[in-house]
Amino acid sequence: MRLRMAVLLGSGIIAGWPAFAGSSGQESKTAPPVAVLAATIDLSRPARDPEKWTPLQKQFDYSAVRGADWLFRANRLDGRFVPGYNPALQTIAEGYHFPSQAGAAFALARAGRYTGNEKYLARAKQAILTLLLDTTTDANDPKIRHTVLPSSAVNRLGAAGLLLMAIHELPAPGDDLLEQGEQLCAFIARQQLADGSLSTDDANLEGKLDTSLESAAFAGQALLGLIASERHRQAGWKTELIRKALPYYQTAWKAHPDAAMVPWHTAAFAEAYLRTQEKAFADFVFAMSDWICEMQYSRLDLQNPTWIGGFMAFANGKPVMQEPEASSALYAEGLVVACRAARQAKDTQRYQRYGLAAQNCLQFLTTLQYNEVNTSHFVDRYKLILLGGFHASGKNGNLHIEYAYPAVSSMVQFMSYLTE
């Protein structure tokens, strides 16, 4: 089955990526107009309309919902998610990773808005409330909130961004959540330095800074969370902070392109572009997206047919040819938002390229999802634990919320905004 899917994808038979009228400069008729998003931060999303979907789009919808079901079941009574499972040993993964927990809450909230499933939304909100118990107001400023644990254990900057994304993905977070969200925004604002960069070190006020590209991904999460907070709490200073950050990260990335920072910065600056229409944001988004597309396995390799659609690894400043993993979903997430930016910029070529790259990546991700076929050898009791979850790679069958949440989120993004 996997080989057949890969061959079809590689030959373009089921690519089916829709074109758009380059002169219109608007999103498809099923998506909220970008002009409305920029003016009012419209929280609506187009209704699911299976009658208009292609078979591949129906597959993505099915996969996204099954993935959301898995996240829903993985959430325990205490509001925390089970980290994952080792099917070979039939054991639960150990450890508590705050960013993955926040990401899972975010993806479940996004799936809830997409499907209208109130159970998803209720459980996502409970998970967010639980995560907020692991945060505290700053000892020197009660208007600032961050994780209780220091960045040596949980990077506070990235955690603030992911938690903000989760809060503002809820259709109606409530005043209490929104107020705590603004305290997280205040923490991000405090971390910005004079050059526009965001310090990822708790000791930033003492001059011990960590603004390396290796840590830039955390800054991207913070920027994305900040722009997401504009959905419910608009404030001019937030856009200004992102505007100030752009030159620093654009210059740093041009000097040393790094894959880890691409998906988060792409999504953050693309959202900023959709809201402001400022070309400088789009230029950076397109530069990163053009670069990351070159790292996708886009041609069929008969020795590794299941790799197609996934992305290469990146180490020591260079792409590495090795089996793609579920982390490829992060690039799909960025490419979907970049595709929307390209449509708004009337860039037909990039719209086509990014959309097809995202689509191919999502199809790759479906091969990493447990379904009725590849779980048939498990007993029914354990099969229910696995169904809908995403495993690390073709050779690693372990499940983790860190694999599931980007896959679910990117599929919902694609189905929400890039279906005709």
Buried (B, 14 or more C-beta within 10 A) or exposed (E): EBEEBBBBBBEEEBBEBEEBEEEEBBBBEBBBEBBEBBEEBBBEBBEBEEEEBBEBBEBBBBBBBBBBBBBBBBBEEEBBBBBBBBBEEEEEBEEEBBBBBBBBBBBBBBBBBBBEBEEBBBBBBBBBBBBBEBBBBBEEEEEBBBBEBEBEEBBBBBBBBBBBBBBBBBBEBEEEBBEBBBBBBBBBBBBBBEEBBBBBBBEBEEEEBBBEBEBBBBBBBBBBBBBBBBBBBEBEEBBEBBBBBBBBBBEBBEEEBBBBBBBBBBBBBBBBBBBBBBEBBBBBBBBBBEBBBEBBBBEBEEEBBBBBBBBBBBEEEEBEEEBBBBBBBBBBBBBBBBBBBBBBBBBBEBBBBBBBBBBBBBBBBBBBBBBEEBBEEBEEEEBEBBBBBBBBBBEEBBBBBBBBBBBBBBBBBBBBBBBB
